[in-house]
Amino acid sequence: MAKRFRNCVGPQVRTLRKKKELTQDQLAARLQLAGLHTFDRVTVAKIESQIRSVYDFELSVLSEVLGVPSDELLPSQRQLKASLDDLMAGGK
């Protein structure tokens, strides 16, 4: 079985979505309009919960739809180092 890496952007996606007062359904609809045609509420929920990995092209579209630079979706270096082992093990 292939090792599954988790995403580190999920919590920030959730924070920004809530800041913009969007539901998961609304964010999914905007992502679909931006080209991520297979995204639905469940996909957004899995990303926010760090269950689903995020591809680089999806990160780009997420940042565009949320109106922030893509690096703003990434955790700080300190936060990343603290959770790196869990992320690599698929625990986060």
C-alpha positions in Angstrom: 0.0 0.0 0.0 1.4 3.4 -1.0 2.2 5.8 1.8 -0.4 8.6 2.0 0.8 12.1 2.8 -1.6 14.5 4.3 -2.1 18.1 3.5 -0.9 20.9 5.7 -3.2 23.6 4.2 -6.6 22.2 5.5 -6.8 24.3 8.7 -6.0 27.5 6.8 -8.6 26.7 4.1 -11.2 26.3 6.8 -10.2 29.5 8.5 -10.3 31.5 5.3 -13.6 30.0 4.2 -15.2 30.9 7.5 -13.7 34.4 7.4 -15.3 34.9 4.0 -18.6 33.5 5.5 -18.8 30.7 2.9 -20.3 27.3 3.5 -18.4 24.2 2.3 -21.0 23.9 -0.5 -20.5 27.5 -1.5 -16.7 27.1 -1.6 -17.1 23.9 -3.6 -19.3 25.6 -6.1 -16.8 28.4 -6.6 -14.0 25.9 -7.0 -16.0 24.1 -9.6 -16.6 27.3 -11.5 -12.8 27.9 -11.3 -12.1 24.6 -13.0 -12.0 21.9 -10.3 -15.1 20.2 -11.7 -15.1 17.2 -9.4 -15.0 19.2 -6.1 -18.0 19.0 -3.9 -18.8 19.6 -0.2 -17.3 16.3 0.8 -14.0 17.1 -0.9 -13.8 20.4 0.8 -14.6 18.8 4.2 -11.9 16.2 3.6 -9.3 18.8 2.7 -10.2 20.9 5.7 -9.9 17.9 8.0 -6.6 16.9 6.4 -8.0 13.6 5.2 -7.4 14.3 1.5 -4.1 15.4 0.0 -4.0 18.6 -2.1 -2.3 18.7 -5.5 -0.2 21.7 -6.4 -2.6 22.8 -9.1 -5.5 22.5 -6.6 -3.6 24.7 -4.2 -3.3 27.4 -6.9 -7.0 27.3 -7.6 -7.9 27.3 -3.8 -5.7 30.4 -3.2 -7.3 32.2 -6.2 -10.8 31.4 -5.1 -10.1 32.4 -1.5 -8.4 35.6 -2.7 -5.0 35.0 -1.0 -1.5 34.2 -2.3 -0.8 30.4 -2.2 1.9 30.8 0.5 -0.8 32.2 2.8 -2.4 28.7 2.8 0.8 27.2 4.1 1.5 27.0 7.9 4.5 28.9 9.3 7.8 27.1 9.4 7.5 26.5 13.1 4.0 25.0 12.8 5.2 22.8 9.9 8.2 21.5 11.7 6.1 20.6 14.7 3.7 18.5 12.6 6.0 17.3 9.9 6.4 13.7 11.2 2.6 13.3 11.6 2.1 14.7 8.1 4.6 12.4 6.5 3.2 9.4 8.4 -0.3 10.3 7.2 -1.4 11.1 10.7 -2.5 14.6 10.0 
